[in-house]
Amino acid sequence: MIDAPLHVCLAGLDVVIFGAERTRVPVIFVEHGRGGCKEHCFDYCRELQMDGCIAITIDQRNHGARTVDPACNGGWSSSHATDMYGCLVGLAMDISLLIDLLPARLGIDVGRVGMTGVSMGGHATLLAMAYDSRIAVGAPLIGGGDYRHLMELRAQTNSVPFDDFSNYYPPGLDAMVRRYDPIHHAARFADRPLLLLNGEDDTLVQIDCNRRFYTAALPHYTDPTRLCLSAYPGIGHEAPPAMWQEARAWLNRWL
């Protein structure tokens, strides 16, 4: 039997912690996808708790209990790229802040920190790792490390003419992406164990976005076994049980 999760307010965030009573064990952040909420991560968190870890989840910005405008989480629009990226960068900052606050408020040891997430949570995992080097191990599911390329592909899918792309992906967003995105900071991942899991038939977050990031990151790994791109044939934008179990095993192996 596992203990019930702890709900605590940290810096105004509703933080749910599975295994909070433990000491000197890995801490793993788990994040949901676009349009989801932290409750969607509870099963993953319970499994990580059963593995002996502390698992933590929060709502991404403008999601779940933090929702301000649901329309901003919708499909393709003139503000889609900026709306989503703002939430992703904000989540990366939230996770970094929690790594500071967990020992300060609850005495939780953050000596070994990992992160995982699905879809938008996968993007957030990579952004958080680029933002904070204390996240030592990552296992993002159906995310991508090259945001501009993802938006280029999404624009093509939505029949946006090449000359109109800047109306959907303005220069200010491009500057922001260059400042934060993993593809532009691949050296920051050097030798941190990272497992990229994607469906080969995903038409929403195409595997090519992580193939490009993998190619950029690989030269910075002295041990190439620490970086893996795991492609699932015949899988679209979904995270089947086998994919999650591979991520779970990766986190347990390296943390």
C-alpha positions as CSV (number, residue, x, y, z in Angstrom):
1,M,0.0,0.0,0.0
2,I,1.3,3.4,-0.9
3,D,0.6,6.6,1.0
4,A,-1.8,9.2,-0.3
5,P,-0.2,12.2,-2.1
6,L,0.5,15.5,-0.3
7,H,-1.2,18.6,-1.7
8,V,0.7,21.7,-0.8
9,C,0.8,25.4,-1.9
10,L,4.3,26.4,-2.9
11,A,4.8,29.9,-4.3
12,G,1.1,30.0,-5.1
13,L,1.2,26.7,-7.0
14,D,-0.9,23.7,-6.2
15,V,1.7,21.0,-6.0
16,V,0.9,17.3,-5.6
17,I,3.7,15.2,-4.2
18,F,3.7,11.4,-4.2
19,G,6.0,9.9,-1.6
20,A,6.8,13.2,0.2
21,E,7.6,11.3,3.4
22,R,10.7,9.7,1.8
23,T,14.3,11.0,2.2
24,R,17.3,10.8,0.0
25,V,15.4,9.3,-3.0
26,P,15.1,10.6,-6.6
27,V,12.6,13.4,-7.3
28,I,10.8,13.1,-10.6
29,F,8.6,15.8,-12.1
30,V,5.7,14.6,-14.3
31,E,3.8,16.8,-16.7
32,H,0.6,16.5,-18.7
33,G,-0.2,17.4,-22.3
34,R,-2.0,20.4,-23.9
35,G,-5.6,20.7,-22.7
36,G,-4.9,18.3,-19.8
37,C,-4.3,18.8,-16.1
38,K,-2.1,17.4,-13.3
39,E,-4.7,14.7,-12.4
40,H,-3.9,13.1,-15.8
41,C,-0.4,12.3,-14.4
42,F,-1.5,10.7,-11.1
43,D,-1.2,7.1,-12.4
44,Y,2.3,7.7,-13.7
45,C,3.2,9.4,-10.4
46,R,1.9,6.4,-8.4
47,E,4.0,4.0,-10.4
48,L,7.1,6.1,-9.8
49,Q,6.2,6.2,-6.1
50,M,6.0,2.4,-6.2
51,D,9.5,2.4,-7.6
52,G,10.8,4.3,-4.5
53,C,10.8,7.8,-5.9
54,I,9.2,11.0,-5.1
55,A,6.9,12.0,-8.0
56,I,5.6,15.6,-8.3
57,T,3.1,17.1,-10.7
58,I,1.5,20.6,-11.2
59,D,-0.8,22.1,-13.7
60,Q,0.9,23.7,-16.6
61,R,0.1,27.4,-17.0
62,N,-3.4,28.1,-18.3
63,H,-4.3,24.5,-17.6
64,G,-6.3,22.7,-15.0
65,A,-6.9,24.9,-12.0
66,R,-4.7,27.6,-13.5
67,T,-6.8,28.1,-16.6
68,V,-7.4,31.7,-17.5
69,D,-8.5,31.4,-21.1
70,P,-9.3,27.9,-22.5
71,A,-9.3,29.3,-26.1
72,C,-5.5,29.8,-25.8
73,N,-5.1,26.0,-25.6
74,G,-7.0,25.3,-28.7
75,G,-5.9,24.3,-32.2
76,W,-4.1,26.3,-34.9
77,S,-4.6,30.1,-34.8
78,S,-2.6,33.3,-35.4
79,S,-1.5,33.2,-31.7
80,H,-1.2,29.4,-31.3
81,A,2.6,29.3,-31.5
82,T,3.1,32.1,-29.0
83,D,0.4,31.0,-26.6
84,M,1.8,27.5,-26.3
85,Y,5.5,28.5,-26.1
86,G,4.7,31.0,-23.3
87,C,3.1,28.2,-21.2
88,L,6.1,25.9,-21.9
89,V,8.7,28.5,-20.8
90,G,6.6,29.4,-17.8
91,L,6.4,25.8,-16.8
92,A,10.2,25.4,-17.1
93,M,10.6,28.4,-14.7
94,D,8.0,26.9,-12.3
95,I,9.9,23.6,-12.1
96,S,13.2,25.4,-11.5
97,L,11.5,27.4,-8.7
98,L,10.1,24.2,-7.1
99,I,13.6,22.7,-7.1
100,D,14.6,25.6,-4.9
101,L,11.5,25.5,-2.7
102,L,11.2,21.8,-2.0
103,P,14.2,21.7,0.4
104,A,13.4,25.2,1.7
105,R,9.8,24.5,2.6
106,L,9.6,20.7,3.0
107,G,13.2,19.5,3.5
108,I,13.0,17.4,0.4
109,D,16.5,16.4,-0.9
110,V,16.8,17.5,-4.6
111,G,20.2,15.9,-5.2
112,R,18.8,13.6,-7.9
113,V,16.1,15.2,-10.1
114,G,14.5,13.8,-13.2
115,M,11.6,14.8,-15.4
116,T,9.1,13.3,-17.8
117,G,5.9,14.2,-19.5
118,V,3.6,13.5,-22.4
119,S,3.1,15.7,-25.5
120,M,3.2,19.3,-24.3
121,G,4.7,17.8,-21.1
122,G,7.4,16.3,-23.3
123,H,8.2,19.7,-24.8
124,A,8.2,21.1,-21.2
125,T,10.6,18.4,-20.1
126,L,13.2,19.4,-22.7
127,L,12.7,23.1,-22.1
128,A,13.1,22.6,-18.3
129,M,16.3,20.6,-18.8
130,A,17.7,23.4,-21.0
131,Y,16.7,26.0,-18.4
132,D,18.0,24.2,-15.3
133,S,21.0,21.9,-15.3
134,R,19.8,20.4,-11.9
135,I,17.4,18.2,-13.9
136,A,19.8,15.4,-14.4
137,V,17.7,12.8,-16.3
138,G,14.9,13.3,-18.8
139,A,12.4,11.0,-20.6
140,P,10.0,13.1,-22.7
141,L,7.2,11.3,-24.5
142,I,5.9,12.5,-27.9
143,G,7.5,15.9,-27.5
144,G,10.0,17.8,-29.5
145,G,13.2,19.8,-29.1
146,D,13.0,22.1,-32.1
147,Y,10.0,24.4,-31.7
148,R,10.4,26.5,-34.8
149,H,10.5,23.4,-37.0
150,L,7.4,22.0,-35.2
151,M,5.5,25.2,-36.0
152,E,6.8,25.2,-39.6
153,L,5.4,21.7,-40.0
154,R,2.1,22.7,-38.3
155,A,1.8,25.7,-40.6
156,Q,2.2,23.5,-43.6
157,T,-0.5,21.1,-42.3
158,N,-2.8,24.1,-41.9
159,S,-2.0,25.4,-45.5
160,V,-0.3,28.6,-44.3
161,P,1.6,30.1,-47.3
162,F,5.3,30.5,-46.7
163,D,5.1,34.3,-47.0
164,D,2.5,34.4,-44.2
165,F,4.4,32.3,-41.7
166,S,5.7,35.4,-39.8
167,N,2.1,36.3,-39.0
168,Y,1.8,33.1,-37.0
169,Y,5.4,33.0,-35.9
170,P,6.5,36.6,-35.4
171,P,10.0,37.8,-34.9
172,G,9.5,38.4,-31.2
173,L,8.6,34.7,-30.8
174,D,11.6,33.7,-32.9
175,A,13.9,35.6,-30.5
176,M,12.3,34.0,-27.5
177,V,12.7,30.5,-29.0
178,R,16.3,31.2,-29.8
179,R,16.8,32.2,-26.1
180,Y,15.2,29.1,-24.6
181,D,14.7,26.3,-27.0
182,P,16.7,23.0,-26.6
183,I,17.8,23.0,-30.3
184,H,19.7,26.2,-29.7
185,H,21.3,25.0,-26.4
186,A,22.2,21.4,-27.1
187,A,25.5,21.7,-25.3
188,R,23.6,22.2,-22.0
189,F,22.4,18.5,-22.2
190,A,26.0,17.2,-22.4
191,D,26.1,13.7,-20.9
192,R,22.8,14.1,-19.0
193,P,20.8,10.8,-19.7
194,L,18.1,11.7,-22.1
195,L,15.5,9.4,-23.7
196,L,13.4,10.8,-26.6
197,L,10.3,8.7,-27.3
198,N,8.2,9.4,-30.4
199,G,5.8,7.7,-32.7
200,E,7.0,7.3,-36.2
201,D,3.6,8.1,-37.6
202,D,2.9,11.1,-35.4
203,T,1.5,13.9,-37.5
204,L,1.0,16.4,-34.7
205,V,4.5,16.4,-33.1
206,Q,6.5,14.8,-35.9
207,I,9.5,12.7,-34.9
208,D,11.7,14.8,-37.2
209,C,11.7,17.6,-34.5
210,N,13.5,15.2,-32.1
211,R,15.7,13.7,-34.8
212,R,17.0,17.2,-35.5
213,F,17.6,17.8,-31.8
214,Y,19.2,14.4,-31.3
215,T,21.6,15.2,-34.1
216,A,22.5,18.6,-32.5
217,A,23.0,17.1,-29.0
218,L,24.9,13.9,-29.9
219,P,28.3,15.6,-30.4
220,H,28.1,16.8,-26.8
221,Y,27.9,13.3,-25.3
222,T,31.1,11.5,-24.4
223,D,29.0,8.5,-23.7
224,P,26.4,8.1,-26.5
225,T,24.5,5.4,-24.5
226,R,23.2,8.3,-22.4
227,L,21.3,9.8,-25.4
228,C,18.6,7.7,-27.1
229,L,15.9,8.4,-29.7
230,S,13.4,5.6,-29.4
231,A,11.0,5.5,-32.4
232,Y,7.7,3.5,-32.3
233,P,6.6,2.3,-35.7
234,G,3.0,2.6,-36.5
235,I,2.3,4.9,-33.5
236,G,0.8,8.4,-34.0
237,H,0.4,11.1,-31.4
238,E,-0.1,8.8,-28.4
239,A,1.9,7.3,-25.6
240,P,1.1,3.6,-25.4
241,P,1.9,1.6,-22.2
242,A,5.1,0.2,-23.6
243,M,6.4,3.8,-24.3
244,W,5.7,4.8,-20.7
245,Q,7.3,1.7,-19.3
246,E,10.4,2.4,-21.4
247,A,10.5,6.0,-19.9
248,R,9.9,4.6,-16.4
249,A,12.8,2.1,-16.8
250,W,15.1,4.9,-18.1
251,L,14.4,7.1,-15.1
252,N,15.0,4.3,-12.7
253,R,18.2,3.2,-14.4
254,W,19.8,6.6,-14.4
255,L,18.5,8.1,-11.2
